[in-house]
């Protein structure tokens, strides 16, 4: 749009949707706080990954997995173990950090599975209509009718316990909503003049879909990414907790599972810190998702403010 | 209206078919061998074969004349002799395959089925001058071949087969085998896993649980009661509370009450279910000793799980209903009602609530199938022997039939619930019918 405006010598006072959304987001202190928190967690996740890779490369047992039976159940105190130690004397802070790594892995990889499926199918269904649309609608309504958690667990069971099961379970079941939203939006855009102009210019379907329409529905993808991230994290915690998820690595779900029984004997710290860490990141993603939705969806904005 | 109902029921069929297809794909095609998954690798091939026989997993997948048998492991003799190790006159030669000289019995794990057709597929090479006979139950001479050659030998087993029926007799040289595969003939090509599964569904027979050794339908019948006693109070409590609070939000819109309720709702949504359960059991059950934390003996045992269920689902529902109520508040007819002097409370209860009932009904009806699937976490934590508990145990012990039945029935119920909502919609709102 912009170069054209320049050529015509017209002053365009408007801002793009993205710039506008960013301004609005910046204005909200809550949303910025959430962004900071998520950034912090992301840094922690990278640091955790680096540590993991380092020990993997050194072929040495990682310190967060090595038991020190002399240091069992150390209460949080300033010093070597600020967040205390667990039943095997392992540092809870270090294990939580690895938990961040796993949680982010799950969030990102499941998104990498679910979002392309949802976007591509949604675009195809909305753009081509007809038989394609019928087929894709049938596909997603079938997926949508299978109870979510049960479906995820069943996939994980079939694939086998471990991270792969989690990735595929969550990834293959959560594309439906996004697909539905994208399809509806693409149907709307298809009738717009800019798409008709592009078609009149003889552009290929692929180019119209991915260069012209997709940028206009991209905000849906962003919002959906934020909201599904917290869902993925929560589900991973469930699955690891129930023993069908992560095996042998410090995941939050496993930590809660370990901490649960100790809680009865007054060992509160593992439970407390783990739940706190989970709560903060999930809350941050939920709030950011809301803020993003408000910022990126102009319809909501005019109504609510 | 009748036409609408018929059309809508008709539309339901492809979805149900899709669910059948997906469960079939998931458990029969992608899942690898359910027998291995359930029984593990340390059982006899015979036990695996029996497991497969009961559940139809040894039939061809969709269509075909030949099904699997575990009587003889499929081998490709690339790196080792595999199950042929220790067979007399058979020797593994790296690079060539398995060399048979003289009389070599085929290592069958168990006798073949009596008077059944079988198909043996082998890739072999036979030196010039040597001769080899495959003594199935009829003799089958192998033609000499210098290069690797694949043949298919069909034969019929005798009336009383034993484990040593199949023998290779090689004279004057060596027979080299590179691959061998035994398949079992099925009576007719449509006797396949898919048809078997469809038949099961037709008879409402969901197979046998491998871990509990009971028919799945019995287990489902036993589990539904406890699940309902847990889930119904949760559903009712959650919906009523959420609607009341949402109305309060709409009534006191943009005041501190509304805002704090919204914040509370988001916070409630962000607390993991596990935290509610573990925290609730610890504080209310252990520390304060108000509730029992394990068992299913009287209504008293259900109080805490129900409470936790309500609290944990409240956040999302409250937000959802608040949005609906507020959506309705901005409609023109509400402005008219307010303008003509109807009190705010009157508008809220008479107009808003009535019109907001449509999405509310949808939400409730859509939640109904979850009454059936139960609640995995609550049930497994509080020891409530419902379907969620059954499901978690089945997943942990890879009990394919139970999981498949739960997935299938849950999905069908969901499809039916969807149908019911649509019909309710059409009944409540004539505009829907006309579309």
Interface residues (C-beta under 8 A of the other chain):
Chain A: X138 X139 X141 X142 X143 X145 X146 X147 X149 X150 X151 X153 X154 X155 X156 X157 X158 X230 X234 X237 X238 X241 X242 X243 X244 X253 X256 X260 X263 X264 X271 X275 X278 X279 X282 X283 X286 X287 X290 X303
Chain B: X14 X15 X18 X19 X21 X22 X26 X27 X30 X31 X32 X37 X266 X267 X269 X270 X271 X272 X273 X274 X275 X278 X279 X282 X286 X330 X369 X370 X373 X376 X377 X380 X391 X392 X395 X396 X398 X403 X404 X406 X407 X410 X411 X412 X414 X415 X418
